[in-house]
Amino acid sequence: MKKQHHYTSQLEWTGNLGNGTNDYKSYSRNHSLSVVGKPIILGSSDPSFRGDATRYNPEELMMSSLSACHMLWYLHLCAVNEIVVLEYFDQATGIMVEHADGSGEFTEAILKPIVKVKDATMKSRAFELHEEAAKMCFIARSVNFKVHHEPTILN
């Protein structure tokens, strides 16, 4: 093991509407996520589970984390391989299956990055580097479901 990195975040439930969790419908799923010195993220559950659609839910944050981690590794690999990326956009999607008992799990995620490179000679290698980035991404390596990649390379 090379190095350990430690991360800390805080979560505060802000959904007590006066009676706590007296029953399933008596409380809000709203909460705030924070890291010292950074803006607060307002969270809730998915609207399917009585959440606030205007706030981020854990499932969206999971997809966002996968997408961001892949992008950061990809940009690093492009830089060290002399591939000049001018633009990067991703539309990450995930499939979560809910079971009869209310539990659930993600079964797959699909990242669809659209990358613009400086010139056409970079396109082939730019495409290949997505596979390398997928192997390096800390978040993708930590989940128990398949993360697919469907990149598009433009110049």
Secondary structure, 3 states (H helix, E strand, C coil): CCCCCCCCCEEEECCECCCCCCCCCCECCCEEEECCCCCCEEECCCHHHCCCCCCECHHHHHHHHHHHHHHHHHHHHHHHCCCCEEEEECCCEEEEEECCCCCEEEEEEEECCEEEECCHHHHHHHHHHHHHHHHHCHHHHHCCCEEEECCEEEC
